[in-house]
Amino acid sequence: LFQICVQDCSYLVDVVTLENQLTEEQWLKFFKALLCDSNATKLGFDLVNDMRVVRATFPFLQPLPEMKNLICILKLVNSKQAFDDLLAFASNWDIGNSFYFEM
């Protein structure tokens, strides 16, 4: 299943079932409309892995134009965790007044 959300709804696409029912042109049109449209923000959980699987399943999607307005929740969570870890690590530093200067 390929799951993606837009502002008003969520979609689950059963790629396995549809794989042999749609033509390459139909798949390309679908993924272009879904992922390359700059008018809608798309939300997914692990879009990097999802796209890796989609491209392995549909090699003809390799030249897919630039994807726009995608938010990957996993990447966002990992980035926040990395930032929190850095802050926790930096909080142990004894930097004194080294960030302050007089004008």
Gaussian input, Z-matrix of N, CA and C with variables (Angstrom, degrees):
# hf/3-21g

backbone

0 1
 N
 C     1     B1
 C     2     B2     1     A1
 N     3     B3     2     A2     1     D1
 C     4     B4     3     A3     2     D2
 C     5     B5     4     A4     3     D3
 N     6     B6     5     A5     4     D4
 C     7     B7     6     A6     5     D5
 C     8     B8     7     A7     6     D6
 N     9     B9     8     A8     7     D7
 C    10    B10     9     A9     8     D8
 C    11    B11    10    A10     9     D9
 N    12    B12    11    A11    10    D10
 C    13    B13    12    A12    11    D11
 C    14    B14    13    A13    12    D12
 N    15    B15    14    A14    13    D13
 C    16    B16    15    A15    14    D14
 C    17    B17    16    A16    15    D15
 N    18    B18    17    A17    16    D16
 C    19    B19    18    A18    17    D17
 C    20    B20    19    A19    18    D18
 N    21    B21    20    A20    19    D19
 C    22    B22    21    A21    20    D20
 C    23    B23    22    A22    21    D21
 N    24    B24    23    A23    22    D22
 C    25    B25    24    A24    23    D23
 C    26    B26    25    A25    24    D24
 N    27    B27    26    A26    25    D25
 C    28    B28    27    A27    26    D26
 C    29    B29    28    A28    27    D27
 N    30    B30    29    A29    28    D28
 C    31    B31    30    A30    29    D29
 C    32    B32    31    A31    30    D30
 N    33    B33    32    A32    31    D31
 C    34    B34    33    A33    32    D32
 C    35    B35    34    A34    33    D33
 N    36    B36    35    A35    34    D34
 C    37    B37    36    A36    35    D35
 C    38    B38    37    A37    36    D36
 N    39    B39    38    A38    37    D37
 C    40    B40    39    A39    38    D38
 C    41    B41    40    A40    39    D39
 N    42    B42    41    A41    40    D40
 C    43    B43    42    A42    41    D41
 C    44    B44    43    A43    42    D42
 N    45    B45    44    A44    43    D43
 C    46    B46    45    A45    44    D44
 C    47    B47    46    A46    45    D45
 N    48    B48    47    A47    46    D46
 C    49    B49    48    A48    47    D47
 C    50    B50    49    A49    48    D48
 N    51    B51    50    A50    49    D49
 C    52    B52    51    A51    50    D50
 C    53    B53    52    A52    51    D51
 N    54    B54    53    A53    52    D52
 C    55    B55    54    A54    53    D53
 C    56    B56    55    A55    54    D54
 N    57    B57    56    A56    55    D55
 C    58    B58    57    A57    56    D56
 C    59    B59    58    A58    57    D57
 N    60    B60    59    A59    58    D58
 C    61    B61    60    A60    59    D59
 C    62    B62    61    A61    60    D60
 N    63    B63    62    A62    61    D61
 C    64    B64    63    A63    62    D62
 C    65    B65    64    A64    63    D63
 N    66    B66    65    A65    64    D64
 C    67    B67    66    A66    65    D65
 C    68    B68    67    A67    66    D66
 N    69    B69    68    A68    67    D67
 C    70    B70    69    A69    68    D68
 C    71    B71    70    A70    69    D69
 N    72    B72    71    A71    70    D70
 C    73    B73    72    A72    71    D71
 C    74    B74    73    A73    72    D72
 N    75    B75    74    A74    73    D73
 C    76    B76    75    A75    74    D74
 C    77    B77    76    A76    75    D75
 N    78    B78    77    A77    76    D76
 C    79    B79    78    A78    77    D77
 C    80    B80    79    A79    78    D78
 N    81    B81    80    A80    79    D79
 C    82    B82    81    A81    80    D80
 C    83    B83    82    A82    81    D81
 N    84    B84    83    A83    82    D82
 C    85    B85    84    A84    83    D83
 C    86    B86    85    A85    84    D84
 N    87    B87    86    A86    85    D85
 C    88    B88    87    A87    86    D86
 C    89    B89    88    A88    87    D87
 N    90    B90    89    A89    88    D88
 C    91    B91    90    A90    89    D89
 C    92    B92    91    A91    90    D90
 N    93    B93    92    A92    91    D91
 C    94    B94    93    A93    92    D92
 C    95    B95    94    A94    93    D93
 N    96    B96    95    A95    94    D94
 C    97    B97    96    A96    95    D95
 C    98    B98    97    A97    96    D96
 N    99    B99    98    A98    97    D97
 C   100   B100    99    A99    98    D98
 C   101   B101   100   A100    99    D99
 N   102   B102   101   A101   100   D100
 C   103   B103   102   A102   101   D101
 C   104   B104   103   A103   102   D102
 N   105   B105   104   A104   103   D103
 C   106   B106   105   A105   104   D104
 C   107   B107   106   A106   105   D105
 N   108   B108   107   A107   106   D106
 C   109   B109   108   A108   107   D107
 C   110   B110   109   A109   108   D108
 N   111   B111   110   A110   109   D109
 C   112   B112   111   A111   110   D110
 C   113   B113   112   A112   111   D111
 N   114   B114   113   A113   112   D112
 C   115   B115   114   A114   113   D113
 C   116   B116   115   A115   114   D114
 N   117   B117   116   A116   115   D115
 C   118   B118   117   A117   116   D116
 C   119   B119   118   A118   117   D117
 N   120   B120   119   A119   118   D118
 C   121   B121   120   A120   119   D119
 C   122   B122   121   A121   120   D120
 N   123   B123   122   A122   121   D121
 C   124   B124   123   A123   122   D122
 C   125   B125   124   A124   123   D123
 N   126   B126   125   A125   124   D124
 C   127   B127   126   A126   125   D125
 C   128   B128   127   A127   126   D126
 N   129   B129   128   A128   127   D127
 C   130   B130   129   A129   128   D128
 C   131   B131   130   A130   129   D129
 N   132   B132   131   A131   130   D130
 C   133   B133   132   A132   131   D131
 C   134   B134   133   A133   132   D132
 N   135   B135   134   A134   133   D133
 C   136   B136   135   A135   134   D134
 C   137   B137   136   A136   135   D135
 N   138   B138   137   A137   136   D136
 C   139   B139   138   A138   137   D137
 C   140   B140   139   A139   138   D138
 N   141   B141   140   A140   139   D139
 C   142   B142   141   A141   140   D140
 C   143   B143   142   A142   141   D141
 N   144   B144   143   A143   142   D142
 C   145   B145   144   A144   143   D143
 C   146   B146   145   A145   144   D144
 N   147   B147   146   A146   145   D145
 C   148   B148   147   A147   146   D146
 C   149   B149   148   A148   147   D147
 N   150   B150   149   A149   148   D148
 C   151   B151   150   A150   149   D149
 C   152   B152   151   A151   150   D150
 N   153   B153   152   A152   151   D151
 C   154   B154   153   A153   152   D152
 C   155   B155   154   A154   153   D153
 N   156   B156   155   A155   154   D154
 C   157   B157   156   A156   155   D155
 C   158   B158   157   A157   156   D156
 N   159   B159   158   A158   157   D157
 C   160   B160   159   A159   158   D158
 C   161   B161   160   A160   159   D159
 N   162   B162   161   A161   160   D160
 C   163   B163   162   A162   161   D161
 C   164   B164   163   A163   162   D162
 N   165   B165   164   A164   163   D163
 C   166   B166   165   A165   164   D164
 C   167   B167   166   A166   165   D165
 N   168   B168   167   A167   166   D166
 C   169   B169   168   A168   167   D167
 C   170   B170   169   A169   168   D168
 N   171   B171   170   A170   169   D169
 C   172   B172   171   A171   170   D170
 C   173   B173   172   A172   171   D171
 N   174   B174   173   A173   172   D172
 C   175   B175   174   A174   173   D173
 C   176   B176   175   A175   174   D174
 N   177   B177   176   A176   175   D175
 C   178   B178   177   A177   176   D176
 C   179   B179   178   A178   177   D177
 N   180   B180   179   A179   178   D178
 C   181   B181   180   A180   179   D179
 C   182   B182   181   A181   180   D180
 N   183   B183   182   A182   181   D181
 C   184   B184   183   A183   182   D182
 C   185   B185   184   A184   183   D183
 N   186   B186   185   A185   184   D184
 C   187   B187   186   A186   185   D185
 C   188   B188   187   A187   186   D186
 N   189   B189   188   A188   187   D187
 C   190   B190   189   A189   188   D188
 C   191   B191   190   A190   189   D189
 N   192   B192   191   A191   190   D190
 C   193   B193   192   A192   191   D191
 C   194   B194   193   A193   192   D192
 N   195   B195   194   A194   193   D193
 C   196   B196   195   A195   194   D194
 C   197   B197   196   A196   195   D195
 N   198   B198   197   A197   196   D196
 C   199   B199   198   A198   197   D197
 C   200   B200   199   A199   198   D198
 N   201   B201   200   A200   199   D199
 C   202   B202   201   A201   200   D200
 C   203   B203   202   A202   201   D201
 N   204   B204   203   A203   202   D202
 C   205   B205   204   A204   203   D203
 C   206   B206   205   A205   204   D204
 N   207   B207   206   A206   205   D205
 C   208   B208   207   A207   206   D206
 C   209   B209   208   A208   207   D207
 N   210   B210   209   A209   208   D208
 C   211   B211   210   A210   209   D209
 C   212   B212   211   A211   210   D210
 N   213   B213   212   A212   211   D211
 C   214   B214   213   A213   212   D212
 C   215   B215   214   A214   213   D213
 N   216   B216   215   A215   214   D214
 C   217   B217   216   A216   215   D215
 C   218   B218   217   A217   216   D216
 N   219   B219   218   A218   217   D217
 C   220   B220   219   A219   218   D218
 C   221   B221   220   A220   219   D219
 N   222   B222   221   A221   220   D220
 C   223   B223   222   A222   221   D221
 C   224   B224   223   A223   222   D222
 N   225   B225   224   A224   223   D223
 C   226   B226   225   A225   224   D224
 C   227   B227   226   A226   225   D225
 N   228   B228   227   A227   226   D226
 C   229   B229   228   A228   227   D227
 C   230   B230   229   A229   228   D228
 N   231   B231   230   A230   229   D229
 C   232   B232   231   A231   230   D230
 C   233   B233   232   A232   231   D231
 N   234   B234   233   A233   232   D232
 C   235   B235   234   A234   233   D233
 C   236   B236   235   A235   234   D234
 N   237   B237   236   A236   235   D235
 C   238   B238   237   A237   236   D236
 C   239   B239   238   A238   237   D237
 N   240   B240   239   A239   238   D238
 C   241   B241   240   A240   239   D239
 C   242   B242   241   A241   240   D240
 N   243   B243   242   A242   241   D241
 C   244   B244   243   A243   242   D242
 C   245   B245   244   A244   243   D243
 N   246   B246   245   A245   244   D244
 C   247   B247   246   A246   245   D245
 C   248   B248   247   A247   246   D246
 N   249   B249   248   A248   247   D247
 C   250   B250   249   A249   248   D248
 C   251   B251   250   A250   249   D249
 N   252   B252   251   A251   250   D250
 C   253   B253   252   A252   251   D251
 C   254   B254   253   A253   252   D252
 N   255   B255   254   A254   253   D253
 C   256   B256   255   A255   254   D254
 C   257   B257   256   A256   255   D255
 N   258   B258   257   A257   256   D256
 C   259   B259   258   A258   257   D257
 C   260   B260   259   A259   258   D258
 N   261   B261   260   A260   259   D259
 C   262   B262   261   A261   260   D260
 C   263   B263   262   A262   261   D261
 N   264   B264   263   A263   262   D262
 C   265   B265   264   A264   263   D263
 C   266   B266   265   A265   264   D264
 N   267   B267   266   A266   265   D265
 C   268   B268   267   A267   266   D266
 C   269   B269   268   A268   267   D267
 N   270   B270   269   A269   268   D268
 C   271   B271   270   A270   269   D269
 C   272   B272   271   A271   270   D270
 N   273   B273   272   A272   271   D271
 C   274   B274   273   A273   272   D272
 C   275   B275   274   A274   273   D273
 N   276   B276   275   A275   274   D274
 C   277   B277   276   A276   275   D275
 C   278   B278   277   A277   276   D276
 N   279   B279   278   A278   277   D277
 C   280   B280   279   A279   278   D278
 C   281   B281   280   A280   279   D279
 N   282   B282   281   A281   280   D280
 C   283   B283   282   A282   281   D281
 C   284   B284   283   A283   282   D282
 N   285   B285   284   A284   283   D283
 C   286   B286   285   A285   284   D284
 C   287   B287   286   A286   285   D285
 N   288   B288   287   A287   286   D286
 C   289   B289   288   A288   287   D287
 C   290   B290   289   A289   288   D288
 N   291   B291   290   A290   289   D289
 C   292   B292   291   A291   290   D290
 C   293   B293   292   A292   291   D291
 N   294   B294   293   A293   292   D292
 C   295   B295   294   A294   293   D293
 C   296   B296   295   A295   294   D294
 N   297   B297   296   A296   295   D295
 C   298   B298   297   A297   296   D296
 C   299   B299   298   A298   297   D297
 N   300   B300   299   A299   298   D298
 C   301   B301   300   A300   299   D299
 C   302   B302   301   A301   300   D300
 N   303   B303   302   A302   301   D301
 C   304   B304   303   A303   302   D302
 C   305   B305   304   A304   303   D303
 N   306   B306   305   A305   304   D304
 C   307   B307   306   A306   305   D305
 C   308   B308   307   A307   306   D306

   B1=1.4522
   B2=1.5200
   B3=1.2854
   B4=1.4561
   B5=1.5203
   B6=1.3269
   B7=1.4573
   B8=1.5111
   B9=1.3260
   B10=1.4597
   B11=1.5217
   B12=1.3205
   B13=1.4605
   B14=1.5182
   B15=1.3161
   B16=1.4558
   B17=1.5175
   B18=1.3137
   B19=1.4617
   B20=1.5256
   B21=1.3087
   B22=1.4602
   B23=1.5230
   B24=1.3257
   B25=1.4608
   B26=1.5233
   B27=1.3121
   B28=1.4660
   B29=1.5179
   B30=1.3301
   B31=1.4566
   B32=1.5163
   B33=1.3093
   B34=1.4604
   B35=1.5234
   B36=1.3200
   B37=1.4572
   B38=1.5245
   B39=1.3092
   B40=1.4623
   B41=1.5284
   B42=1.3182
   B43=1.4584
   B44=1.5263
   B45=1.3156
   B46=1.4696
   B47=1.5274
   B48=1.3248
   B49=1.4628
   B50=1.5249
   B51=1.3347
   B52=1.4622
   B53=1.5246
   B54=1.3192
   B55=1.4687
   B56=1.5279
   B57=1.3068
   B58=1.4634
   B59=1.5253
   B60=1.3282
   B61=1.4575
   B62=1.5255
   B63=1.3421
   B64=1.4608
   B65=1.5239
   B66=1.3196
   B67=1.4637
   B68=1.5304
   B69=1.3328
   B70=1.4637
   B71=1.5243
   B72=1.3232
   B73=1.4670
   B74=1.5313
   B75=1.3275
   B76=1.4669
   B77=1.5285
   B78=1.3476
   B79=1.4660
   B80=1.5258
   B81=1.3196
   B82=1.4564
   B83=1.5273
   B84=1.3159
   B85=1.4692
   B86=1.5336
   B87=1.3275
   B88=1.4657
   B89=1.5286
   B90=1.3529
   B91=1.4593
   B92=1.5276
   B93=1.3247
   B94=1.4680
   B95=1.5239
   B96=1.3298
   B97=1.4637
   B98=1.5237
   B99=1.3136
   B100=1.4590
   B101=1.5225
   B102=1.3191
   B103=1.4666
   B104=1.5231
   B105=1.3103
   B106=1.4646
   B107=1.5196
   B108=1.3071
   B109=1.4608
   B110=1.5218
   B111=1.3257
   B112=1.4664
   B113=1.5237
   B114=1.3214
   B115=1.4638
   B116=1.5183
   B117=1.3164
   B118=1.4659
   B119=1.5211
   B120=1.3268
   B121=1.4587
   B122=1.5183
   B123=1.3232
   B124=1.4596
   B125=1.5193
   B126=1.3107
   B127=1.4542
   B128=1.5209
   B129=1.3260
   B130=1.4583
   B131=1.5152
   B132=1.3235
   B133=1.4618
   B134=1.5244
   B135=1.3126
   B136=1.4688
   B137=1.5239
   B138=1.3207
   B139=1.4569
   B140=1.5242
   B141=1.3177
   B142=1.4635
   B143=1.5292
   B144=1.3133
   B145=1.4665
   B146=1.5272
   B147=1.3264
   B148=1.4651
   B149=1.5247
   B150=1.3366
   B151=1.4602
   B152=1.5251
   B153=1.3155
   B154=1.4696
   B155=1.5340
   B156=1.3141
   B157=1.4681
   B158=1.5324
   B159=1.3262
   B160=1.4656
   B161=1.5278
   B162=1.3318
   B163=1.4733
   B164=1.5322
   B165=1.3286
   B166=1.4679
   B167=1.5301
   B168=1.3278
   B169=1.4627
   B170=1.5285
   B171=1.3360
   B172=1.4675
   B173=1.5305
   B174=1.3293
   B175=1.4696
   B176=1.5267
   B177=1.3209
   B178=1.4629
   B179=1.5325
   B180=1.3418
   B181=1.4683
   B182=1.5249
   B183=1.3221
   B184=1.4667
   B185=1.5252
   B186=1.3250
   B187=1.4647
   B188=1.5285
   B189=1.3294
   B190=1.4648
   B191=1.5232
   B192=1.3332
   B193=1.4663
   B194=1.5285
   B195=1.2898
   B196=1.4664
   B197=1.5279
   B198=1.3270
   B199=1.4582
   B200=1.5274
   B201=1.3129
   B202=1.4608
   B203=1.5253
   B204=1.3351
   B205=1.4698
   B206=1.5242
   B207=1.3247
   B208=1.4597
   B209=1.5190
   B210=1.3097
   B211=1.4603
   B212=1.5208
   B213=1.3171
   B214=1.4625
   B215=1.5288
   B216=1.3159
   B217=1.4645
   B218=1.5238
   B219=1.3241
   B220=1.4622
   B221=1.5292
   B222=1.3149
   B223=1.4661
   B224=1.5288
   B225=1.3193
   B226=1.4606
   B227=1.5233
   B228=1.3201
   B229=1.4696
   B230=1.5236
   B231=1.3375
   B232=1.4664
   B233=1.5177
   B234=1.3266
   B235=1.4638
   B236=1.5187
   B237=1.3267
   B238=1.4594
   B239=1.5168
   B240=1.3386
   B241=1.4612
   B242=1.5205
   B243=1.3288
   B244=1.4682
   B245=1.5232
   B246=1.3249
   B247=1.4627
   B248=1.5268
   B249=1.3306
   B250=1.4677
   B251=1.5249
   B252=1.3376
   B253=1.4676
   B254=1.5206
   B255=1.3325
   B256=1.4619
   B257=1.5229
   B258=1.3276
   B259=1.4672
   B260=1.5213
   B261=1.3243
   B262=1.4646
   B263=1.5208
   B264=1.3277
   B265=1.4608
   B266=1.5269
   B267=1.3308
   B268=1.4646
   B269=1.5223
   B270=1.3103
   B271=1.4678
   B272=1.5254
   B273=1.3239
   B274=1.4621
   B275=1.5229
   B276=1.3163
   B277=1.4561
   B278=1.5202
   B279=1.3007
   B280=1.4644
   B281=1.5225
   B282=1.3260
   B283=1.4556
   B284=1.5177
   B285=1.3115
   B286=1.4648
   B287=1.5106
   B288=1.3134
   B289=1.4651
   B290=1.5242
   B291=1.2872
   B292=1.4615
   B293=1.5286
   B294=1.3380
   B295=1.4552
   B296=1.5221
   B297=1.2869
   B298=1.4532
   B299=1.5166
   B300=1.3092
   B301=1.4572
   B302=1.5149
   B303=1.3154
   B304=1.4643
   B305=1.5065
   B306=1.3223
   B307=1.4668
   B308=1.5016
   A1=109.97
   A2=115.00
   A3=122.30
   A4=105.20
   A5=117.30
   A6=121.22
   A7=109.13
   A8=115.24
   A9=119.84
   A10=108.41
   A11=115.21
   A12=120.87
   A13=109.74
   A14=114.69
   A15=122.05
   A16=106.41
   A17=117.12
   A18=120.57
   A19=113.93
   A20=117.46
   A21=120.39
   A22=115.73
   A23=117.86
   A24=118.08
   A25=112.03
   A26=113.99
   A27=123.41
   A28=108.35
   A29=115.50
   A30=120.04
   A31=109.87
   A32=115.75
   A33=123.13
   A34=106.29
   A35=115.76
   A36=120.55
   A37=107.95
   A38=115.96
   A39=121.07
   A40=108.37
   A41=114.78
   A42=121.80
   A43=111.25
   A44=117.49
   A45=120.97
   A46=110.61
   A47=116.74
   A48=120.44
   A49=111.44
   A50=116.11
   A51=120.23
   A52=114.22
   A53=116.53
   A54=121.20
   A55=113.09
   A56=117.53
   A57=121.07
   A58=113.53
   A59=117.12
   A60=120.27
   A61=112.75
   A62=116.56
   A63=120.09
   A64=109.99
   A65=115.32
   A66=119.98
   A67=109.43
   A68=115.68
   A69=120.03
   A70=110.37
   A71=116.16
   A72=120.61
   A73=110.94
   A74=117.66
   A75=120.96
   A76=111.11
   A77=117.37
   A78=120.12
   A79=110.58
   A80=116.61
   A81=120.48
   A82=110.55
   A83=116.19
   A84=120.81
   A85=110.45
   A86=116.65
   A87=121.54
   A88=111.41
   A89=116.61
   A90=119.53
   A91=112.18
   A92=118.10
   A93=120.19
   A94=110.02
   A95=116.29
   A96=120.53
   A97=111.19
   A98=116.08
   A99=120.73
   A100=112.55
   A101=117.50
   A102=121.04
   A103=115.31
   A104=118.34
   A105=120.34
   A106=113.20
   A107=117.37
   A108=121.56
   A109=109.53
   A110=116.74
   A111=120.09
   A112=112.51
   A113=118.11
   A114=120.92
   A115=113.92
   A116=118.18
   A117=121.02
   A118=109.77
   A119=115.39
   A120=120.94
   A121=107.64
   A122=115.77
   A123=121.36
   A124=109.70
   A125=116.57
   A126=123.08
   A127=109.11
   A128=116.05
   A129=120.95
   A130=109.41
   A131=117.60
   A132=119.44
   A133=111.92
   A134=118.15
   A135=121.70
   A136=108.05
   A137=115.75
   A138=120.94
   A139=113.26
   A140=117.75
   A141=120.10
   A142=109.72
   A143=116.60
   A144=120.32
   A145=111.17
   A146=116.74
   A147=119.89
   A148=110.73
   A149=116.57
   A150=119.81
   A151=111.42
   A152=117.32
   A153=120.39
   A154=109.34
   A155=116.93
   A156=121.49
   A157=110.60
   A158=116.61
   A159=120.42
   A160=110.34
   A161=116.60
   A162=119.52
   A163=111.64
   A164=117.66
   A165=119.96
   A166=110.19
   A167=115.82
   A168=121.01
   A169=111.27
   A170=115.45
   A171=121.71
   A172=109.70
   A173=118.06
   A174=121.03
   A175=113.47
   A176=117.51
   A177=120.90
   A178=112.40
   A179=117.55
   A180=120.98
   A181=112.55
   A182=118.14
   A183=121.27
   A184=112.56
   A185=119.56
   A186=117.31
   A187=113.39
   A188=117.71
   A189=121.21
   A190=109.41
   A191=117.42
   A192=119.57
   A193=111.41
   A194=115.03
   A195=120.87
   A196=111.43
   A197=114.82
   A198=120.13
   A199=108.10
   A200=116.65
   A201=120.96
   A202=111.43
   A203=114.33
   A204=122.76
   A205=113.43
   A206=116.11
   A207=121.24
   A208=109.48
   A209=116.62
   A210=122.02
   A211=107.35
   A212=115.34
   A213=121.79
   A214=108.26
   A215=117.27
   A216=121.27
   A217=111.32
   A218=118.28
   A219=120.71
   A220=110.82
   A221=116.86
   A222=120.86
   A223=110.20
   A224=116.56
   A225=121.38
   A226=111.10
   A227=117.29
   A228=121.70
   A229=110.35
   A230=116.96
   A231=120.26
   A232=111.67
   A233=117.49
   A234=121.05
   A235=110.37
   A236=116.85
   A237=120.17
   A238=109.94
   A239=116.91
   A240=120.13
   A241=110.44
   A242=117.47
   A243=121.06
   A244=110.14
   A245=116.98
   A246=121.26
   A247=110.41
   A248=116.82
   A249=120.68
   A250=111.04
   A251=117.11
   A252=121.04
   A253=110.98
   A254=116.74
   A255=120.75
   A256=110.59
   A257=117.17
   A258=120.45
   A259=110.95
   A260=117.29
   A261=120.79
   A262=110.08
   A263=116.97
   A264=121.27
   A265=110.32
   A266=116.75
   A267=121.44
   A268=111.87
   A269=117.72
   A270=119.76
   A271=111.20
   A272=117.26
   A273=121.22
   A274=113.00
   A275=117.40
   A276=120.84
   A277=110.58
   A278=117.01
   A279=122.01
   A280=107.08
   A281=116.12
   A282=119.61
   A283=112.78
   A284=116.84
   A285=119.61
   A286=111.39
   A287=115.90
   A288=120.98
   A289=111.69
   A290=118.63
   A291=121.02
   A292=114.04
   A293=117.79
   A294=118.96
   A295=112.50
   A296=117.85
   A297=121.21
   A298=110.14
   A299=116.04
   A300=120.38
   A301=108.26
   A302=115.88
   A303=120.73
   A304=109.45
   A305=114.87
   A306=119.96
   A307=109.65
   D1=139.61
   D2=175.27
   D3=-111.46
   D4=117.57
   D5=-177.13
   D6=-111.84
   D7=133.46
   D8=176.39
   D9=-148.49
   D10=145.91
   D11=-177.82
   D12=-120.11
   D13=143.28
   D14=170.28
   D15=-121.50
   D16=-177.35
   D17=-171.11
   D18=-53.34
   D19=-44.30
   D20=-172.02
   D21=-98.91
   D22=-13.13
   D23=-175.56
   D24=-162.50
   D25=173.01
   D26=178.56
   D27=-120.15
   D28=145.57
   D29=178.94
   D30=-123.67
   D31=138.98
   D32=169.87
   D33=-118.17
   D34=118.03
   D35=-178.93
   D36=-107.51
   D37=119.72
   D38=179.09
   D39=-82.93
   D40=85.13
   D41=-175.66
   D42=-62.10
   D43=-37.03
   D44=-178.49
   D45=-62.60
   D46=-45.07
   D47=-179.80
   D48=-68.15
   D49=-41.01
   D50=-176.08
   D51=-83.24
   D52=-13.27
   D53=-173.72
   D54=-50.24
   D55=-44.84
   D56=-177.34
   D57=-96.68
   D58=0.58
   D59=-178.70
   D60=-97.75
   D61=-22.26
   D62=-179.01
   D63=-107.24
   D64=150.34
   D65=177.56
   D66=-81.02
   D67=165.87
   D68=176.79
   D69=-58.13
   D70=-41.04
   D71=179.61
   D72=-62.26
   D73=-41.42
   D74=178.79
   D75=-65.60
   D76=-41.57
   D77=177.91
   D78=-63.57
   D79=-44.55
   D80=-179.54
   D81=-61.66
   D82=-43.90
   D83=178.39
   D84=-62.31
   D85=-43.35
   D86=179.52
   D87=-60.42
   D88=-52.16
   D89=-176.49
   D90=-69.23
   D91=-32.80
   D92=175.02
   D93=-63.84
   D94=-47.58
   D95=-179.60
   D96=-62.69
   D97=-38.77
   D98=-176.99
   D99=-75.52
   D100=-47.96
   D101=-168.68
   D102=-100.77
   D103=-19.83
   D104=-173.36
   D105=-106.21
   D106=1.16
   D107=179.31
   D108=-79.96
   D109=123.70
   D110=-178.58
   D111=-84.85
   D112=-2.82
   D113=-178.47
   D114=-82.68
   D115=-14.76
   D116=-177.70
   D117=-128.65
   D118=141.62
   D119=173.47
   D120=-90.76
   D121=129.60
   D122=-178.70
   D123=-109.40
   D124=138.18
   D125=-177.49
   D126=-120.12
   D127=129.34
   D128=177.87
   D129=-140.73
   D130=168.64
   D131=-177.65
   D132=-88.50
   D133=-55.62
   D134=-177.93
   D135=-130.57
   D136=69.85
   D137=-173.14
   D138=-63.55
   D139=-32.33
   D140=179.15
   D141=-61.85
   D142=-48.55
   D143=178.52
   D144=-67.67
   D145=-41.03
   D146=178.23
   D147=-56.85
   D148=-45.56
   D149=-178.40
   D150=-69.77
   D151=-32.11
   D152=176.16
   D153=-61.93
   D154=-45.02
   D155=179.71
   D156=-67.75
   D157=-43.33
   D158=179.84
   D159=-60.99
   D160=-44.79
   D161=-178.79
   D162=-70.11
   D163=-30.26
   D164=175.74
   D165=-70.10
   D166=-36.68
   D167=179.55
   D168=-74.65
   D169=-37.82
   D170=-177.07
   D171=-124.33
   D172=79.42
   D173=-176.53
   D174=-57.90
   D175=-25.45
   D176=-179.93
   D177=-68.15
   D178=-8.24
   D179=177.07
   D180=-84.60
   D181=-3.04
   D182=-178.99
   D183=-53.05
   D184=-39.80
   D185=179.52
   D186=-84.56
   D187=22.26
   D188=-179.48
   D189=-56.40
   D190=128.27
   D191=179.89
   D192=-59.28
   D193=173.97
   D194=-176.92
   D195=-56.84
   D196=129.50
   D197=177.15
   D198=-80.14
   D199=144.64
   D200=-173.76
   D201=-128.53
   D202=146.10
   D203=173.09
   D204=55.11
   D205=47.68
   D206=176.93
   D207=-104.02
   D208=134.91
   D209=175.11
   D210=-118.73
   D211=121.34
   D212=179.75
   D213=-101.65
   D214=111.74
   D215=-177.15
   D216=-61.75
   D217=-41.68
   D218=-179.55
   D219=-61.28
   D220=-44.14
   D221=179.18
   D222=-63.88
   D223=-40.25
   D224=178.67
   D225=-63.76
   D226=-45.40
   D227=178.81
   D228=-63.50
   D229=-44.83
   D230=179.16
   D231=-63.57
   D232=-38.42
   D233=178.43
   D234=-65.28
   D235=-42.44
   D236=179.17
   D237=-64.95
   D238=-41.63
   D239=179.21
   D240=-63.25
   D241=-41.89
   D242=178.80
   D243=-63.61
   D244=-40.37
   D245=178.50
   D246=-65.70
   D247=-44.15
   D248=177.84
   D249=-61.97
   D250=-40.84
   D251=177.79
   D252=-62.95
   D253=-41.42
   D254=178.79
   D255=-64.02
   D256=-43.02
   D257=178.09
   D258=-62.85
   D259=-41.93
   D260=178.85
   D261=-63.67
   D262=-41.77
   D263=178.72
   D264=-65.14
   D265=-45.16
   D266=-177.61
   D267=-69.22
   D268=-25.37
   D269=-178.90
   D270=-66.87
   D271=-16.95
   D272=178.01
   D273=-87.35
   D274=-6.65
   D275=-179.38
   D276=-75.80
   D277=141.67
   D278=173.69
   D279=-102.20
   D280=91.88
   D281=-175.59
   D282=-101.75
   D283=-4.23
   D284=177.98
   D285=55.42
   D286=-131.44
   D287=-178.67
   D288=-104.49
   D289=24.24
   D290=-173.68
   D291=-65.40
   D292=-17.41
   D293=178.68
   D294=-92.02
   D295=-1.66
   D296=-177.24
   D297=-106.44
   D298=142.18
   D299=175.18
   D300=-145.31
   D301=156.97
   D302=-179.37
   D303=-100.25
   D304=146.15
   D305=178.21
   D306=-105.78

